[in-house]
Amino acid sequence: MIVDTIQNASKYFNAHPLFEKAFEYINTTDLANTAPGRYEIDGSDLRAIFSDKNGMKASESIAKFECHNKHIDIQLCFQGTEQIGWKSREKCQVKQGGYNEEKDVQLYSDAPDMYFQLTDGQFAIFFPEDVHAPMIGDGPIKKLVIKIKI
């Protein structure tokens, strides 16, 4: 997992061949005025998901404590304050059902080891080994999730 500000994004371009394109999309898109929904950036290899929702209680988010096998998530909070729970996948013990191939998601019933907060212009990068519980907070949260195919 990586947590940083959008101003430092170029430090991570070498972590994956599509990171530079993903952050270029972030920097050239009018985030505040993009309607919630899914957008293709580079076919199925690079997709954007915009959301504008009220934050949820930690217990609601932890009920869908998730990770992905085939994608890396760049999650950018661009309005509001979002708290996210995290735990290393290798430390998770209790799978919640099987892996959903279609949605590329594995859920766990474990509790996060830590929580951190994202505010305007801060992002987190979640690799397949990062189990995460996003969207914890009070009030509206506008965010962008970029899905990068591994």
N, C-alpha and C positions, 0 to 999 in steps of 0.2 A: 504494500500500500504506500501511496505517496500522497501527502497533503501539502498544498502550497497555494500561492496566489497566481493569478493569471499573468502577472508581470514577469514571473520566473518560468513560464511554460517552456521556453526554448531550451532550458537545461535538460529537458526530458525527451527531446526529439530523437535521440539515439536509442531510446528504450524500445521503440517499435517503429517499423517503416511508415506507418500511417499516422503517427502522433503529430508530425508537423502539419499534415493536411487537416487533421482534426482541430488543432489549435488555430490554424489559419481560418477555418470555418467559424470558430468561436469569435475571433477578432474581427471578422468582416461581416458578421450577421447582426442585425438590429435585434438583439435578444429581447429587449423589453416589449417590442411590437410584433414578435413572431407568435402566431396563434398556437395554442397547445395542439400537439399532434406529432406524427412521425414523418420524418423527411429523409430521403436518400441523399447522401453526400457523394459516395463512391460505390454505387450499387449495393449489394448485400454486405460488402466488406466494411462499410463505414456508414452508420445511420445515426440520425439525431432524433431524440425524443424530448419535446418540450412539455413541461407540465406547469400548471398554475393551480395549486390545491392548498387547502388548509393542512397544516401539520397535524400529526396524530400523536396519540399517547405512545410511550415507549412499548407498552405491552402489545399494542396493535402492530407496531412495526416488527417487534421481535417474533411475533407469530408467523412472520414471513421472512425469517432470518435466512438470507439467500447467498448463493455464489453461482458462478457460471463456468462451464467447461470450455466453451468455444469463443468466448468474448471477454474483452477487457472493457470495463466501464470507466469513462471519465465523467464524473458527476460535478457539475458546476452550479453553485447557488448564486443567482444573480439578483435576487431580491428576497429579503427576509432573513431569518436565522434558522438554520437546520442543524439538528443534532443527529449523529449517526453512530450506531453501535457497531463494533468490529471484534472479530476473533479470527485467529489463524485457522484455516480449514483443518490442518493436521491435529489441532487440539479439540476439534468438534467430535463428539461421540455419538450423538443421537440424530440419525437421519429422520426426516419427516417425509415419509413416502420415498418413492424412487426418483431417479433423475428424469426430468421432463425434457426429452430430446427436442420437441417442437419449440418450447419456450427457452431452451438452454438454461434451465434452472434446477438447482438442487437446494431443497430447504432443510434446515436443521432446527432442532428443538433446544439446542444449547443456549446458554445466556452469553451475551457479549463479555469479553474481557475488559473492554474499555469503551468510552464514549468520547467523541470529539465534536466540535462545532464548526460549521461553515457559515460564513456570512458573505455579503456582496463581493463577488469577484474571487472567492476562494474555491478551490477544486480538490477533489480526491480522485485518485486513480486506483481502481480495484482490479487486481489480477485474479486468475482462477483460484488462487490459494487464500483469497480474502473473503471471508463471510461477513456480510454487512446487512444492517437494518437501518435504512434511510428514512427521511421525511418525519423525523420526530421533532415536534415543535408546537408552538402556539401561534395561531394566526396564519396568514397566507405565506406560502413559500413558492417562489418562481425558480424553476431550475431547468437545466439542460443535462440530459444524459446522452453521451455519445457512446455507441456500441461499436467496438473495433473487433473485427474477426481476427482470431489468432491464426 
